[in-house]
Amino acid sequence: MQPFLQWLAANNYLLIFIVVLGAVLLGKVTVKGFGLGMVASAILVGASLSAAAAAMGVRMDIDGSTRSIFYYLFIYGVGLRVGPSLIHSFSGDGLKFTALAVLCSLLGLACAVGFTRLWELPAGSAGGILAGSMTMSAALGSAEEAVRQGAFPIPKGQRLEDVVNMIALSYGLTYIWGTVGIVLVCKYLPKWWGIDVRAEARKYEEQFGVANVDDAGLTGWRPLAVRAYRLTNDTLTGWTVQQFVRKYPQYKVLNVLRVEPARRAPVTASSPVVALEDPAVMLAAAGVASTTRLHDTDSHAGPRAKRGVLPDTLYTKLGAADDLALRQGDVVTLGGRLDQLTQNMGLIGPEVADESALNVPIDQAEILVTNRTLEGKELVELRNEDFVGQVALHHIERGGVPIPMGLHTKIERFDVFFVGGMKSGVARLAKMLGRVARPSTSTDLMTLSAGMILGLAIGSISFPLAGASLGLGNAGGLLVAGVVVSSVVSRLRFFGSTPNAARNFVEELGLVVFIAIVGINAGASLATQLSADLAMKILVAGFVTCLLPPILVWAIGLHVMKINPAILVGGVAGARSHPGPAREAARATGSSVPWIGFPVGYAASAILLTVLGYVAMVFSK
């Protein structure tokens, strides 16, 4: 075993990713729905492996440069994640969730510093307890920054590595309970208060028209449909398209196909001349309409006719101009909601299922709301616009986070509408709302690089204060840069594309590798620095720091701010910087309502706790 550990110690990068692999596998293990997760598993696997190696005389240590680069990637990813939500934390209901996040973070700081001073815990404990019990790993790095920048003086007889390792050990001991504890708190708090969260979620859905969200990602339901019918109804013969739409506004005429009139002269290779006296054919020759041939070896064949396929002849696509008059035998292509198209069966005539008739351009787009006149309007107010029935709204993102939507969801500037439907309808909706940004899966590495450069430049700025040099440091600078870049990109949508998958990869890889390295470096001193008595004190401090702030935040949000309990669960989860409780609440209630309170609180707490990791070290000395 010792030779193998020596080989790992000599191959640092191999060691790192073995720990990462072990963390991922251990993080997937759950008992009755609860598990450690990747982050807690990373520090546990790394520290255990390093401690076992130290017991055999093998020292495992990863250099600071490697740890720093992964931490910087993680902290920049945090900035990208929370930046878009910050703008909403200073207006409307966002102020309530911001206030709860600030209160929760400050209570956590007071608990961590208070226990450290009360029990005279070793240097570094305060930063680790705060980061672990509040499940904000970014605070771990800022606590280390306080030590490295000299804001926290290293006690006599100790080394920098001793303080940094104590931060890591305190973090590891408290993070596990911090993860499980907040889920349990949010799960049982409503029951302790005698509140039925499921009923409260349903009440909110009914009041604001928010549709329930299924767990299933795929469904056979499609709200929009395109169908084609052959006109056989004498009543509609001679009607213009405009008359039809006025009578039946739930439908949209997308196209009209008409049998092409007989030609005066045959079309041959040597004489490709077509008589253009018929207005419809002249329109086609001008490029407005097109001609298509629908083939069939036997135009009167029974099976083909029964399938509703058009006979073998030439049809002209006339478009759908308002003054176009309908004739017997025309094929009318309609678009609209599926439920409305299945009503009034036989209104026009028999349905035809033909590729040419149903070949209507479909589009999808992300539309950025820039029109000031729409600010504060509800979605239901758009129901009479001409694009209704042609466009399906998949979801709305606000500040980079999807929001539950219903008929009474109010539009805000810089919302992003994710839509799909008829190309003409998407274009009209985009013209009304603002600007179109096509979806992209590519990552703009230029913007990513520029953001990292900006963050490191900001971090290099320092100011003299009380004989010392004070600045944000690289971590703080990158956090600010991530917030700035993501806020700008979420509002312009035309540059700096960083898809969610790419951002999540940068953030998760940076975090897990950083925590794995922290665990490896701390494991060697685990036995010498951590006694049973000290471990118990840190665990108790973490237990109280984890539970007390969210319970108080819940009580204030419910009784003082009068927030709907289903939304408040998500707000408490956001204030405690952990998405797990919001996810569990959404599953338990069968509703997306708990997610309403999460984004703003998470954005505020992520920024604040990152800063407070530094502050905790300063106040604990």
C-alpha positions in Angstrom: 0.0 0.0 0.0 2.8 2.4 0.9 4.4 2.2 -2.6 1.1 3.0 -4.2 0.6 6.0 -1.9 4.1 7.2 -2.7 3.4 6.9 -6.4 0.2 9.0 -5.9 2.1 11.6 -3.9 4.6 11.9 -6.7 1.9 12.3 -9.4 -0.2 15.3 -8.1 -2.6 15.6 -10.9 -3.4 11.9 -10.9 -4.0 12.1 -7.2 -6.3 15.1 -7.6 -8.6 13.3 -10.1 -8.6 10.0 -8.2 -10.0 12.0 -5.3 -12.5 13.8 -7.6 -13.6 10.4 -9.0 -14.0 9.0 -5.5 -16.0 12.2 -4.4 -18.3 11.9 -7.4 -19.0 8.2 -6.7 -19.5 8.7 -2.9 -21.6 11.8 -3.5 -24.1 9.7 -5.5 -24.7 7.4 -2.5 -27.9 8.2 -0.6 -29.7 6.8 2.4 -33.4 7.5 2.5 -32.9 10.3 0.1 -30.0 11.9 1.9 -26.4 11.9 0.8 -23.1 13.8 1.3 -23.0 15.3 -2.2 -19.8 15.9 -4.2 -18.4 18.7 -2.2 -18.6 17.1 1.2 -17.4 13.8 -0.3 -14.4 15.6 -1.9 -13.0 16.9 1.4 -13.8 13.6 3.1 -12.1 11.4 0.5 -9.1 13.8 0.1 -8.5 14.2 3.9 -9.0 10.5 4.6 -6.6 9.4 1.8 -4.0 12.0 2.9 -4.3 11.1 6.6 -3.9 7.4 5.8 -0.8 8.2 3.8 0.6 10.4 6.6 0.2 7.5 9.0 2.4 5.4 6.7 5.0 8.2 6.5 3.9 9.5 3.0 3.1 13.2 2.8 0.6 14.3 0.2 0.7 18.0 -0.7 -0.6 19.9 -3.7 1.0 23.3 -4.5 -0.9 26.5 -4.0 -0.9 27.5 -7.6 -2.9 24.5 -8.7 -5.4 25.1 -5.9 -5.7 28.8 -6.7 -6.4 28.3 -10.4 -9.3 25.9 -9.7 -10.6 28.2 -7.0 -10.5 31.2 -9.3 -12.5 29.3 -11.9 -15.1 28.4 -9.3 -15.4 31.9 -7.9 -15.8 33.3 -11.4 -18.5 30.7 -12.1 -20.3 31.8 -8.9 -20.2 35.4 -10.2 -21.7 34.3 -13.6 -24.4 32.4 -11.8 -25.6 35.0 -9.4 -25.0 38.2 -11.3 -28.2 38.4 -13.3 -30.4 38.0 -10.2 -28.8 40.9 -8.3 -30.7 43.6 -10.3 -33.9 42.1 -9.0 -32.8 42.1 -5.4 -33.3 45.9 -5.1 -36.9 46.2 -6.3 -40.3 44.8 -5.5 -40.5 41.5 -3.6 -36.8 41.1 -4.3 -36.1 43.4 -1.4 -37.8 41.1 1.0 -35.7 38.1 0.0 -32.6 40.2 0.0 -33.3 41.4 3.5 -33.8 37.7 4.6 -30.5 36.7 3.0 -28.7 39.6 4.7 -30.2 38.7 8.0 -29.4 35.0 7.6 -25.8 35.7 6.6 -25.1 38.1 9.5 -26.6 35.7 12.0 -24.4 33.0 10.7 -21.4 35.3 11.0 -22.3 36.2 14.6 -22.7 32.5 15.5 -19.4 31.4 13.9 -17.4 34.3 15.5 -19.2 34.0 18.8 -18.5 30.3 19.3 -14.9 30.8 18.2 -14.3 33.4 20.8 -16.4 31.8 23.5 -14.6 28.5 23.4 -11.3 30.0 22.2 -11.2 27.7 19.2 -7.9 27.5 17.1 -7.1 30.2 14.6 -9.0 29.6 11.4 -12.0 27.9 13.0 -14.4 30.9 12.4 -13.9 31.0 8.7 -14.3 27.3 8.3 -17.4 27.1 10.5 -19.1 29.9 8.6 -18.3 28.4 5.2 -19.3 24.9 6.1 -22.4 25.5 8.1 -23.7 28.0 5.6 -22.7 25.7 2.7 -20.9 28.5 0.9 -17.6 27.1 -0.3 -16.5 30.5 -1.7 -16.2 31.8 1.9 -13.5 29.2 2.4 -11.3 30.9 -0.1 -12.0 34.4 1.2 -11.1 33.2 4.7 -7.8 32.0 3.4 -7.3 35.3 1.6 -7.6 37.1 5.0 -4.7 35.0 6.3 -2.5 35.4 3.3 -3.1 39.2 3.0 -2.2 39.7 6.7 -5.7 40.9 7.8 -5.7 38.0 10.2 -2.4 37.9 12.1 -1.0 34.4 12.5 -0.6 33.5 16.2 2.9 33.0 17.6 4.2 29.5 17.3 1.9 28.7 14.3 2.5 28.6 10.6 0.4 29.9 7.7 -0.3 26.2 6.7 -1.6 25.5 10.3 -4.3 28.2 10.1 -5.3 27.3 6.5 -5.6 23.6 7.4 -7.8 24.5 10.4 -10.0 26.5 8.1 -10.3 23.4 5.9 -10.9 21.0 8.8 -13.6 23.2 10.4 -15.2 23.5 7.0 -15.2 19.7 6.4 -16.7 19.0 9.8 -19.5 21.5 9.5 -20.3 21.2 5.8 -21.9 17.8 6.0 -24.4 18.9 8.7 -24.8 22.2 6.9 -26.1 20.3 3.8 -28.4 17.9 5.6 -29.5 20.3 8.2 -31.0 23.0 6.0 -32.9 20.4 4.0 -34.4 19.0 7.2 -35.2 22.5 8.5 -37.1 23.5 5.3 -38.9 20.2 5.2 -40.2 20.2 8.8 -40.5 23.9 9.6 -44.0 24.3 7.9 -45.2 21.2 9.8 -44.0 22.6 13.1 -46.0 25.7 12.3 -49.0 23.7 11.3 -48.9 24.8 7.6 -49.8 22.7 4.6 -47.3 23.9 2.0 -48.9 21.9 -0.8 -52.2 23.7 -0.2 -50.5 27.1 -0.1 -48.7 26.3 -3.4 -52.1 25.4 -5.0 -53.6 28.6 -3.6 -50.8 30.6 -5.2 -51.2 28.8 -8.5 -54.9 29.4 -8.6 -54.5 33.1 -7.7 -51.8 33.9 -10.2 -52.5 31.3 -12.9 -49.2 29.5 -12.5 -49.2 26.1 -14.2 -48.0 23.1 -12.3 -44.6 21.8 -13.5 -44.3 18.0 -14.2 -41.2 16.2 -13.3 -41.2 14.6 -16.8 -39.0 16.4 -19.2 -40.8 15.1 -22.3 -44.5 15.0 -22.9 -46.8 14.3 -25.8 -48.7 17.5 -25.3 -48.0 20.2 -27.8 -50.0 23.4 -27.3 -49.7 24.6 -31.0 -50.7 22.7 -34.1 -50.8 23.2 -37.9 -53.5 21.5 -39.9 -54.8 21.7 -43.5 -58.4 21.4 -44.8 -59.9 21.3 -48.3 -62.7 23.9 -48.6 -66.0 22.2 -49.4 -68.3 24.3 -47.2 -70.4 26.5 -49.5 -70.9 29.1 -46.7 -67.2 30.0 -46.7 -66.9 30.2 -50.5 -66.0 33.8 -51.5 -65.0 34.8 -48.0 -61.7 36.7 -47.8 -59.0 35.6 -45.4 -59.7 38.7 -43.3 -63.4 37.8 -43.0 -62.6 34.3 -41.9 -60.2 35.5 -39.2 -62.6 38.1 -37.9 -65.3 35.4 -37.6 -63.0 32.8 -36.1 -60.2 34.8 -34.4 -58.9 31.6 -32.6 -57.5 30.5 -36.0 -54.7 31.9 -38.1 -54.7 31.3 -41.9 -51.1 30.4 -42.8 -51.4 29.5 -46.4 -53.9 28.8 -49.2 -53.2 26.3 -52.0 -55.3 26.4 -55.2 -55.4 24.2 -58.2 -53.3 25.8 -60.9 -55.3 26.8 -64.0 -54.8 25.1 -67.4 -51.9 26.5 -69.4 -52.5 28.0 -72.9 -49.3 26.6 -74.3 -47.5 23.4 -73.3 -44.3 23.9 -71.3 -41.3 22.2 -73.0 -37.6 22.4 -72.7 -37.4 24.5 -75.8 -40.3 26.7 -75.0 -40.7 27.1 -71.2 -43.4 29.7 -71.4 -46.4 29.8 -69.1 -49.6 31.8 -69.6 -49.8 34.4 -66.8 -53.3 35.8 -67.3 -54.6 34.3 -64.1 -53.8 36.8 -61.2 -52.8 34.0 -58.9 -50.2 32.6 -61.4 -48.9 36.1 -62.0 -48.4 36.5 -58.3 -46.5 33.3 -58.3 -44.3 34.4 -61.1 -43.5 37.6 -59.3 -42.0 35.5 -56.5 -44.8 36.0 -53.9 -46.4 32.6 -54.4 -44.8 29.3 -55.4 -46.0 26.3 -57.4 -45.7 22.7 -56.2 -46.5 19.4 -57.8 -48.0 16.7 -55.6 -47.4 13.3 -57.2 -49.6 10.3 -57.3 -49.6 7.5 -59.8 -53.4 7.4 -59.5 -55.1 10.6 -58.5 -58.3 8.7 -57.8 -56.7 5.9 -55.8 -58.9 5.1 -52.8 -56.2 4.5 -50.1 -54.4 7.8 -50.9 -57.7 9.7 -50.9 -58.6 8.2 -47.6 -55.3 9.4 -46.2 -56.2 12.9 -47.1 -53.3 13.4 -49.5 -53.8 15.8 -52.4 -54.3 14.4 -55.9 -51.6 14.5 -58.5 -51.8 18.0 -59.9 -50.3 21.4 -59.8 -51.2 23.6 -56.8 -50.2 27.2 -56.3 -49.3 28.5 -52.9 -51.1 31.8 -52.7 -50.1 32.9 -49.2 -52.6 34.4 -46.8 -53.2 38.0 -47.8 -56.2 39.6 -46.1 -58.0 40.2 -49.4 -57.5 36.7 -50.8 -60.9 35.2 -51.5 -61.4 31.5 -50.8 -62.7 29.2 -53.5 -64.2 25.7 -53.5 -61.4 23.1 -53.6 -58.8 25.4 -52.0 -56.6 23.9 -49.3 -56.5 26.1 -46.3 -53.7 25.7 -43.8 -54.6 26.8 -40.3 -52.5 27.4 -37.2 -53.6 27.7 -33.6 -54.0 26.0 -30.3 -54.5 22.3 -30.5 -57.7 22.4 -28.4 -59.2 25.1 -30.7 -58.3 23.3 -33.9 -60.1 20.2 -32.7 -63.3 22.2 -32.2 -65.6 23.1 -35.1 -64.6 19.9 -37.0 -65.8 20.1 -40.6 -66.0 23.9 -40.5 -63.9 24.2 -43.7 -64.1 20.6 -45.0 -62.2 17.4 -44.8 -58.6 17.5 -43.3 -55.7 16.8 -45.7 -52.4 15.4 -44.4 -49.9 16.5 -47.0 -46.3 17.7 -46.6 -46.6 20.6 -49.0 -49.8 22.0 -47.4 -48.3 21.7 -43.9 -44.8 22.9 -44.9 -45.0 26.0 -42.7 -41.7 27.7 -41.5 -41.2 27.1 -37.7 -38.8 29.1 -35.6 -37.5 29.3 -32.0 -35.9 32.3 -30.4 -34.8 33.9 -27.1 -36.5 37.4 -27.0 -35.1 40.1 -24.8 -37.7 42.5 -23.4 -36.5 46.1 -24.0 -39.9 47.8 -24.7 -40.5 50.1 -21.7 -44.2 50.3 -22.4 -44.6 46.6 -21.5 -43.1 47.0 -18.0 -45.6 45.7 -15.4 -48.1 44.3 -17.9 -49.4 40.8 -17.3 -49.1 38.0 -19.8 -52.9 37.8 -20.0 -53.0 41.3 -21.5 -51.3 39.9 -24.7 -54.1 37.5 -25.4 -55.7 39.6 -28.2 -52.4 40.2 -30.2 -52.3 38.8 -33.7 -49.5 36.3 -32.9 -51.6 34.4 -30.3 -52.1 30.9 -31.5 -48.9 31.0 -33.5 -46.3 31.2 -30.7 -45.8 28.9 -27.7 -44.0 30.5 -24.6 -41.8 27.8 -23.2 -40.5 29.7 -20.2 -39.3 33.1 -19.0 -35.9 33.8 -17.5 -35.5 36.7 -15.1 -31.9 37.5 -14.1 -30.7 34.3 -15.7 -33.1 32.1 -13.6 -36.4 30.5 -15.0 -39.4 31.8 -13.1 -42.8 30.1 -12.7 -45.2 31.8 -15.1 -48.9 32.1 -15.3 -51.6 34.4 -16.8 -50.8 37.1 -14.2 -47.0 37.0 -14.4 -45.9 40.6 -14.9 -43.4 41.4 -17.6 -40.2 43.2 -16.6 -37.6 44.8 -18.8 -34.7 42.5 -19.5 -36.8 39.4 -19.1 -35.9 36.8 -21.7 -38.8 34.9 -23.4 -38.0 31.5 -24.8 -40.5 30.9 -27.5 -41.2 28.6 -30.5 -43.8 28.6 -33.2 -44.7 30.0 -36.6 -41.8 32.1 -37.9 -44.1 35.0 -38.7 -45.6 34.9 -35.2 -42.2 34.8 -33.5 -41.1 37.8 -35.6 -44.2 39.8 -34.6 -43.8 38.9 -30.9 -40.1 39.9 -31.1 -41.0 43.2 -32.7 -43.4 44.0 -29.8 -41.1 42.8 -26.9 -37.7 43.9 -28.0 -34.8 42.1 -29.7 -34.1 38.5 -30.7 -31.2 36.4 -29.7 -30.9 33.0 -31.3 -30.1 30.1 -29.0 -26.5 29.0 -29.1 -24.6 26.1 -27.5 -21.2 27.7 -28.2 -19.1 29.4 -25.5 -17.5 32.8 -26.2 -14.0 32.2 -25.0 -13.0 35.8 -25.8 -15.5 37.1 -23.2 -14.5 34.4 -20.7 -10.9 35.4 -21.0 -11.7 39.1 -20.8 -13.8 38.5 -17.7 -11.0 36.6 -16.0 -8.5 39.3 -16.9 -10.9 42.0 -15.6 -11.3 40.1 -12.3 -7.6 39.6 -11.8 -7.0 43.3 -12.6 -9.6 44.3 -10.0 -8.1 42.0 -7.5 -4.7 43.6 -7.9 -6.0 47.0 -6.8 -5.2 47.7 -3.1 -5.5 50.7 -0.8 -3.3 51.6 2.2 -5.3 51.3 5.5 -3.9 51.5 9.0 -0.4 50.6 7.9 -1.6 47.6 5.8 -2.7 47.1 2.2 -6.4 46.3 1.7 -8.0 45.0 -1.5 -10.5 42.5 -2.8 -7.8 40.1 -3.8 -8.0 37.8 -6.9 -11.0 35.9 -5.5 -13.0 39.1 -4.8 -12.1 40.6 -8.1 -13.1 37.5 -10.1 -16.4 37.4 -8.2 -17.1 41.1 -9.1 -16.1 40.4 -12.8 -18.4 37.4 -13.0 -21.3 39.5 -11.7 -20.6 42.3 -14.1 -20.1 40.1 -17.2 -23.2 37.9 -16.5 -25.4 41.0 -15.7 -24.4 42.6 -19.0 -24.7 39.5 -21.1 -28.1 38.5 -19.6 -29.5 41.9 -20.7 -27.9 42.2 -24.2 -27.8 38.5 -25.2 -25.7 39.3 -28.3 -22.2 38.5 -27.1 -20.4 36.6 -24.4 -22.4 33.4 -24.7 -21.8 31.1 -21.8 -24.5 28.3 -21.9 -25.7 27.0 -18.6 -24.0 23.7 -19.1 -20.6 25.4 -19.7 -21.0 27.6 -16.7 -22.0 24.7 -14.5 -19.0 22.7 -15.7 -16.6 25.5 -14.9 -18.2 26.1 -11.5 -18.5 22.5 -10.4 -15.0 21.4 -11.7 -13.4 24.4 -10.0 -15.2 23.7 -6.8 -14.7 20.0 -6.5 -11.1 20.1 -7.5 -10.4 23.0 -5.1 -12.1 21.2 -2.2 -10.3 18.0 -3.0 -7.0 19.8 -2.8 -8.0 21.4 0.4 -8.8 18.0 1.8 -5.6 16.5 0.7 -3.5 19.3 2.1 -5.4 19.2 5.4 -5.4 15.5 5.9 -1.8 15.2 6.9 -2.4 17.5 9.9 -5.8 15.9 10.8 -4.4 13.8 13.7 -2.2 16.5 15.1 -4.6 19.4 15.0 -8.0 17.8 15.6 -8.7 16.2 19.0 -12.0 14.7 20.0 -12.9 17.6 22.3 -12.1 20.2 19.6 -14.0 18.2 17.0 -17.1 18.1 19.2 -16.9 21.9 19.9 -16.7 22.6 16.1 -19.6 20.3 15.4 -21.8 21.9 18.0 -20.9 25.4 16.7 -21.7 24.3 13.2 -25.0 22.7 14.3 -26.2 26.0 15.8 -24.8 28.1 13.0 -26.6 25.9 10.5 -30.0 25.9 12.2 -30.6 29.1 14.1 -30.4 31.6 11.2 -32.9 29.9 8.8 -35.4 29.3 11.7 -35.4 33.0 12.6 -35.5 33.9 8.9 -38.6 31.7 8.5 -40.4 33.2 11.4 -39.7 36.8 10.3 -40.7 36.1 6.7 -43.9 34.4 7.7 -45.1 36.6 10.5 -43.6 40.0 9.7 -43.3 40.0 5.9 -46.4 37.8 5.3 -44.8 35.8 2.5 -46.7 32.8 1.1 -45.2 29.8 3.0 -44.6 27.8 -0.3 -42.6 30.7 -1.6 -40.9 31.3 1.7 -39.4 27.8 1.8 -37.5 28.7 -1.4 -36.6 32.1 0.1 -35.1 30.4 3.2 -33.1 28.0 1.0 -31.8 30.9 -1.0 -30.9 32.8 2.1 -28.9 29.8 3.3 -27.3 29.5 -0.2 -28.4 25.9 -0.8 -30.8 24.8 -3.7 -31.5 21.4 -2.1 -34.5 22.5 0.1 -36.1 24.4 -2.8 -35.8 21.3 -5.0 -37.2 19.0 -2.3 -40.1 21.5 -1.6 -40.9 21.6 -5.3 -41.1 17.8 -5.5 -43.1 17.5 -2.2 -45.7 20.1 -3.3 -45.8 19.1 -7.0 -45.4 22.7 -7.8 -42.7 25.1 -9.0 -43.9 27.9 -6.6 -41.0 27.3 -4.1 -38.5 28.3 -6.7 -39.9 31.9 -6.9 -38.2 32.8 -3.6 -34.9 31.2 -4.3 -32.9 33.1 -7.0 -32.7 36.6 -5.4 -31.9 35.2 -1.9 -29.2 32.9 -3.3 -27.6 35.7 -5.2 -27.5 38.0 -2.2 -26.3 35.4 0.2 -23.6 34.1 -2.2 -22.1 37.5 -2.6 -22.4 38.4 1.1 -21.1 35.1 2.6 -18.1 35.2 0.3 -17.2 38.6 1.8 -18.1 37.5 5.3 -15.6 34.6 5.2 -12.9 37.3 5.2 -14.7 39.3 7.9 -15.2 36.2 10.1 -11.4 35.8 10.3 -10.8 39.4 11.0 -13.4 39.5 13.9 -12.3 36.2 15.4 -8.7 37.3 16.3 
